[in-house]
C-alpha cells in the first residue's frame, strides 16, 4: 500500500515548448485576443502555453533551445509578412498574434502530411502508441488522409540499431526533428549524435554512422527522452507496453540525488524517466539511474531470512520471527559473556535517512553503546571534520545549479564524468559557455582535454601531495597580493588569518619548492592560482581524491582556506563543494552514524545534548565515543568485539586491506547482515536478513547539496518487510520499543531532535519537492547557499596546513604508486550494476599503466599483471594508457574478484581514520596465473554460493520404502 503522503504523478506539467526566460523587463502583447505579459526574451510559443494556448509543435520542447525546423508552430503576426515559427520568435511589445486560422490549419496539415508520407502507419502495434507526439499532432492538425503514396523513395525499411542493451534506434520512424541531437549536445554535452546526409537522405546517426554501442554515446537516455516518436525507444517499453501510472522518487546511485518518475504498470516498473522538476537534475540522468534498475527484481535477490551457526554451515531459510529471535539471543549472549561493548552496528549510505537513524538509535539505545560507524566515514569524514573546523558546518556550501554562475571552476581529486555524470553535464555546459576550468588530478580525466571542453590548467600532481599543492596555490595568492582583504577583515578571525598568511608565505610553500614534491611545474601552479584568485566567481569541487588520504582532513581545510582567502564563499557561483560518492553519504553523516556524534553532528560527551536524546529515547546513553570500523576490526582480532549488525554496506569488499577485514569477520561469533544480495560481507554472516531496494522504500535521501528528497515506494517489499520495520523488530526483541508505524514518523522525530532538520516533514517535502538543510525557524524555505552573511561558526577560521608526506612511499621494491577511482557504468562495489546490462560496458576491473612503465616491464595491452603491495597481491589485465603519468597506475574497484582492496593498506587520515585508498606503493609485473588471494577467494566464493544454493534448493526428500 502506498502511503497517502506518496506523490503519485501521472506526468510532468505541460511542455511549454521553449525554456523559461528571466528578465527585469516585462513585455505585454496580445495572443488570440488575450492580453499576455511575460519576461522579455520569452518565445511566442511559451507565452501562449502559459495562457493555455497550445500551439502545435514537434521539434520544440522546453528542455532544449528552440530550433524551428518542424514548421508546425507557424503563427500569424499582425503587420508582419509570412508565417514565423512561434518557437524561435521572441515576443515584442504590442505584438498581436493569431495561433489559429484556416490558413494556418492548412499549412500545418500539409506539413504533417509530408511527415506521414515517409513514416510507417503502424500506430496500433507501435511501442509508442499512446505516447507519440507525431500521433498527437496528426490529430491536432486534422490529418485524415495522405495524398502522397509510398511508391517512391522512402525510409520505411531502414534497419534498426539494436546494439544498445537499453534502447533501440529505428530510423524508419525518424522525422529528423533534431531533438535527440540537441539533447546530446545541450543537456548531456557528449555530442555523440549528428544528422548524417542532407535533404531526403538526412537521418540521425551515432558517431560516424556507427552503431550506438560503438559510438561515444554514454547511454544517458537524453536522446530517448527527447524523441517525439518511437525512433528511440526503451526496450522495456517495447517488451512491457506503455506505463499507466507514475511515482516520483529519488535515484539510489550517486550523491547527485536525481529525481525520477518510476513509470509503472501495476507493481512493475516499465521505465525510469528523469523528472524535469527535480532540482538536482532538472530532467537529466545518467546510464545508471535511467536504465540500471533491473537489479531490484534480479533472480539473485535475497528474499527470505536465513541463519547458520558457522560460516562453513549451509544456510537454513527461516521465518522472520525465527531469524530475529536468533539474532537478538546471540547479541544478548555476547554482551552477557563479553560485556556491553562487545557488539556494534554499521549504517548504510545507500539506505534512507530514516533507516540510518534507526540503526544508530538501535546501537545506542538497545545495544547500550556507541559502537556505530558508516562507510561515509570511510570516504568523506575529512569533509565533515575539515569544513566544521574552518567554516563551521560539515557540508558543501552550494547548489549544483550554482555552477551556472561560476567563472572559474577548480576540480580537485574528482572525476565528475564517471562519478557524478549529471553534475558533469552542468559543468561542461558552463565551460562551453566560457568559464575557465582548473583540474588537479594525477590522471588526465575526461574533462581535461576533449573535443568540446578543455581545461585552462591541468596540474597532474603525484598522489599524496595534495596538501603541498594547496599550500603552493595559497602562497601565490598571499605573496602576489591577490587576497580578498575586505572579505577577510569582515568575515574571518584576524589572528588565525595572520598566522596562516605567514605560514603559506614561507619559501617552503612556494611553487618552485613544491614542484619538486608534486611533479607539477611551478609556472603551471602560479598560473592556476592567479586564475582562481582573479577570474571572477571561483568554485571548488572535490571528491575522494582529496579525502581518501593520510592528510585528507588537512587538504579539506586547505581548500576552505583558499575559498576564504579569495572571498569565494557565500554567494552563487563560488563555494566549497564535496562531490559525495553514494546516494546518501551526506544523510548517513547527518543522522549520527559516527561513534562520537549524535544526529546533527553533536558530540556524545555534551551533557545537554545527551540529556535531550535520553529524554526522547527513554534510556541512558554512554558519554564516551564508541569504536570506529577499523577499531571494531582490531578489537575483533584481539577477541573483545564479537558481534556486528551491518545494514546495507559491503565492508569486506569496500574497506582497505581486505585480508585484515576478513580475519576480523572470521573472529566474530555473530554477524547479522541485512542486504539485497549475498555480497562479500554476507558470505561471513551468521544471520542474513533480506533488505529492500529504493523502489520498495518510503523515506528520504540527502544529496551532496544538503538536499533532502523523498524516496517513494513504488512496489511492495519482496521480502515482506521494509528495512526500517526489521530494525524496529530487532530492537523490540532486545527489549527496546520503537513505536513507529510509518517512516514519516521517524522523520518527525529527527526534526524534533536535530536543529538543522527542524522544519522538515514529509508534508513539507511533498509541497515543495525538496529542501536543503538547515531548514528551521531561521530558514523555513531551507538554505540553498551556506555562509551568506556570516559563517556558521561566526568568523571563518584559517588553519595552518603543514604538508606531511605519507608513510606510503615508493621504494625499489615498490616503485609505482597505485591510485583508484570509479567508472561511469559501474557503481561502488558493483553489487547493483553488475546485475544489470551495464556489464556490457565494463565487465572487469583493469589496471591502467603508462606506456613507459609498461615497456620497462614488458607489458602489452590486455596482458595479465600482478600488482603487489606490502598488504597483498592481486592480478588484473593491463590497459596501456597515457591518461596516467609515468610512475602512477590506476584501477577501479567494482568487482570483488579483482581484489583492489587486497593491496590497499590500512594507512588512514590523521583526524578521522578515513583510509588512504589513493596512495599505495606497488610493483607491477607480468604474470601467468591468478594471485594466491584470488585462488583462495575463488574457492571461498564457490563454497558460499553452494551453501546458499543448498538453502534455496533443498535436496528432494527420499521417499519412504
PyMOL commands that set and color helices and strands:
alter all, ss='L'
color gray80, all
select helices_A, chain A and resi 44-49+102-116+123-125+133-140+171-173+179-188+199-201+212-214+222-226+235-240+287-291+294-297+320-338+340-342+353-367+375-390+400-405+416-419+421-432+446-448+466-479+485-491+494-504+507-509+511-518+522-534+544-547+552-565+585-590+607-617+629-638+651-654+658-667+682-684+694-696+723-733+743-753+755-757+762-768+833-835+837-840+851-857+896-898+900-903+932-952
alter helices_A, ss='H'
color red, helices_A
select strands_A, chain A and resi 26-31+34-39+76-77+96-98+160-161+167-170+193-196+203-206+232-234+245-250+259-265+268-274+306-307+316-317+343-347+372-374+408-412+436-440+457-459+538-542+575-578+597-598+602-603+643-647+670-675+687-690+699-702+707-711+770-772+816-820+846-849+864-868+873-880+888-891+920-926
alter strands_A, ss='S'
color yellow, strands_A
deselect
rebuild
show_as cartoon
